[in-house]
């Protein structure tokens, strides 16, 4: 039987407890989500958890795109494959504001463009 190391188990349990509290606080932010600035915790979670995962997804998507490029070219959907596998993840990784949700980032970009 395989036993989990106590430190790994403690880390996993800490993450589960921390992530379990997020849905409870999500209802509080529902009222006026667009105009709120990201909190320090949102920025920290984004920097520590989301960005590394998105970077790994971008790298995996790029590799998958290169592998499937001949098939995409034959099907005539290279642009769609690139947008889905590489561009979307890369934009979320490198251009989204720290701690912002997708809605907040779109609102911020529209304000910067003067719309």
C-alpha positions in Angstrom: 0.0 0.0 0.0 1.3 3.4 -0.9 1.5 6.0 1.9 1.4 9.7 1.3 4.1 11.8 2.9 2.8 13.9 5.8 4.1 17.2 4.3 2.4 16.5 1.0 -0.8 15.5 2.7 -0.6 18.7 4.8 -0.1 20.9 1.7 -3.0 19.2 -0.1 -5.3 19.7 2.8 -4.3 23.3 3.2 -5.0 23.9 -0.5 -8.4 22.2 -0.2 -9.4 24.3 2.8 -8.3 27.5 1.1 -10.0 26.8 -2.1 -13.2 25.7 -0.3 -13.6 29.2 1.1 -13.5 30.8 -2.3 -17.1 30.1 -3.4 -18.5 31.5 -0.2 -16.8 34.8 -0.8 -17.8 34.8 -4.5 -21.4 35.7 -3.7 -20.2 38.8 -1.9 -18.5 40.1 -5.0 -21.4 39.2 -7.4 -23.1 42.6 -7.0 -20.6 44.9 -8.6 -17.9 42.7 -10.0 -16.8 44.8 -13.0 -15.9 48.0 -11.1 -14.1 46.3 -8.3 -10.3 46.2 -8.3 -8.7 42.8 -7.7 -7.9 42.1 -4.1 -4.5 41.3 -2.8 -5.5 37.6 -2.4 -6.8 37.5 -6.0 -3.4 38.9 -7.2 -1.5 36.4 -5.0 -3.5 33.4 -6.2 -3.2 34.6 -9.8 0.6 35.0 -9.5 1.2 31.7 -7.6 -1.4 29.4 -9.1 -3.1 30.7 -12.2 -0.2 32.1 -14.2 2.1 29.0 -13.9 -0.8 26.8 -14.9 -1.6 29.0 -17.9 2.0 29.1 -18.9 2.2 25.3 -18.8 -1.1 25.2 -20.8 0.4 27.7 -23.4 3.5 25.5 -23.8 1.4 22.3 -24.1 -1.0 24.0 -26.5 2.0 25.2 -28.7 3.4 21.7 -28.8 0.0 20.3 -29.7 -0.5 22.9 -32.3 2.8 22.1 -34.0 2.0 18.4 -33.9 -1.4 18.9 -35.4 -0.4 21.6 -37.9 -0.3 19.3 -41.0 -3.9 18.1 -40.2 -5.1 21.7 -39.6 -3.6 22.8 -42.8 -5.3 20.0 -44.7 -8.6 21.0 -43.1 -8.1 24.7 -43.7 -8.5 25.7 -40.1 -5.0 26.7 -39.1 -6.1 30.1 -37.7 -8.8 28.5 -35.5 -6.4 25.9 -34.2 -3.8 28.6 -33.4 -6.4 30.8 -31.7 -7.7 28.0 -29.6 -4.5 26.2 -28.7 -2.0 29.1 -28.4 -3.3 32.6 -28.7 -6.1 32.5 -26.2 -4.0 30.9 -23.5 -1.0 33.2 -24.2 -3.3 36.3 -23.9 -4.6 35.1 -20.6 -1.1 34.3 -19.4 0.7 37.5 -20.5 -1.7 40.3 -21.1 -4.5 39.9 -18.5 -4.2 42.2 -15.5 -3.0 40.6 -12.3 -5.8 39.2 -10.3 -8.5 40.3 -12.8 -11.3 38.0 -14.0 -11.9 37.8 -17.7 -14.9 40.2 -17.4 -12.8 42.7 -15.4 -10.0 42.5 -17.9 -12.3 43.1 -20.9 -13.9 46.1 -19.0 -10.4 47.5 -18.2 -9.3 47.1 -21.9 -12.4 48.8 -23.2 -11.9 51.7 -20.8 -8.3 52.1 -21.9 -9.4 52.1 -25.6 -11.7 54.9 -24.8 -15.0 53.1 -25.6 
